[in-house]
Amino acid sequence: MRREVVIFNVLSLVGTLGLSAVLFSYAAVPEEKRLAASQPQPMEAFSDVDLGPDYWQIPVVELVGYYLENPPVKATGSAPVKRHFGGC
C-alpha cells in the first residue's frame, strides 16, 4: 500500500511540473511588454476612458483634473455602515 502511495505522489508531481513547464510559455508576458509596464507613463499617453452613453469618452487628464479640484469627502452626520459577519 505504501509503495502505491509514493508512486502516485511522484507521478502526480512529475505530471504537474511537466504540464506547468509546457504551458508556461503561453502564460508568460513578453519581455518588452513587461519592461514597458514597469515604467511610469505620462497621463497624455493613456487612451480616453469610456464612461458610458451619458459622458462618452473623457481624457485621463480631465479626470485627474476633476479629482484634484473636487476631492472625495467623507459624509458627515450619517450613520456608520453596518457590517455583517458570516451567515446570511
C-alpha positions as CSV (number, residue, x, y, z in Angstrom):
1,M,0.0,0.0,0.0
2,R,2.8,2.5,0.9
3,R,4.6,1.8,-2.4
4,E,1.5,2.7,-4.4
5,V,1.0,5.9,-2.5
6,V,4.6,7.0,-3.1
7,I,4.4,6.1,-6.8
8,F,1.1,8.1,-7.1
9,N,2.6,11.1,-5.4
10,V,5.8,11.1,-7.5
11,L,3.8,10.7,-10.8
12,S,1.4,13.4,-9.8
13,L,4.3,15.8,-9.0
14,V,6.1,14.9,-12.3
15,G,2.9,15.4,-14.3
16,T,2.1,18.7,-12.7
17,L,5.6,20.1,-13.2
18,G,5.7,18.8,-16.8
19,L,2.3,20.4,-17.6
20,S,3.4,23.7,-15.9
21,A,6.7,23.7,-18.0
22,V,4.7,23.1,-21.2
23,L,2.1,25.8,-20.5
24,F,4.4,28.4,-19.1
25,S,5.3,29.9,-22.5
26,Y,1.6,30.6,-23.1
27,A,1.1,32.4,-19.8
28,A,4.4,34.4,-19.8
29,V,4.3,38.1,-20.6
30,P,6.7,39.1,-23.4
31,E,9.8,40.9,-22.2
32,E,9.2,44.2,-24.0
33,K,5.6,44.4,-22.6
34,R,6.9,43.7,-19.0
35,L,9.5,46.4,-19.3
36,A,7.0,48.9,-20.6
37,A,4.6,48.1,-17.8
38,S,7.3,48.7,-15.2
39,Q,8.0,52.3,-16.3
40,P,5.5,55.1,-15.3
41,Q,3.7,56.5,-18.3
42,P,2.6,60.2,-18.6
43,M,-1.1,60.9,-18.4
44,E,-1.2,62.1,-22.0
45,A,-0.1,58.6,-23.2
46,F,-3.2,56.9,-21.9
47,S,-6.2,56.4,-24.2
48,D,-9.5,58.1,-23.4
49,V,-11.8,56.4,-20.8
50,D,-15.2,55.4,-21.9
51,L,-17.7,56.4,-19.2
52,G,-20.8,55.1,-21.0
53,P,-23.5,56.7,-23.1
54,D,-24.0,59.7,-20.7
55,Y,-20.5,61.0,-20.8
56,W,-18.9,59.2,-23.8
57,Q,-15.1,59.3,-23.9
58,I,-13.1,61.5,-21.5
59,P,-9.4,62.1,-21.5
60,V,-7.4,60.9,-18.4
61,V,-6.1,64.5,-18.0
62,E,-9.6,65.8,-17.4
63,L,-10.5,63.0,-15.0
64,V,-7.4,63.7,-12.9
65,G,-8.0,67.4,-13.0
66,Y,-11.6,67.0,-11.8
67,Y,-10.4,64.7,-9.0
68,L,-7.8,67.2,-7.9
69,E,-10.3,70.1,-7.9
70,N,-13.1,68.0,-6.2
71,P,-11.5,65.5,-3.9
72,P,-13.8,62.9,-2.3
73,V,-15.3,64.0,1.0
74,K,-16.5,61.7,3.8
75,A,-20.1,62.1,4.5
76,T,-20.7,63.7,7.9
77,G,-23.6,63.0,10.2
78,S,-24.5,59.8,8.6
79,A,-24.9,56.5,10.4
80,P,-22.0,54.1,10.4
81,V,-22.1,51.4,7.9
82,K,-23.4,48.1,9.4
83,R,-21.1,45.2,8.7
84,H,-22.4,41.7,8.7
85,F,-20.1,38.9,9.6
86,G,-20.8,35.5,8.2
87,G,-24.2,33.9,7.6
88,C,-27.0,35.4,5.5
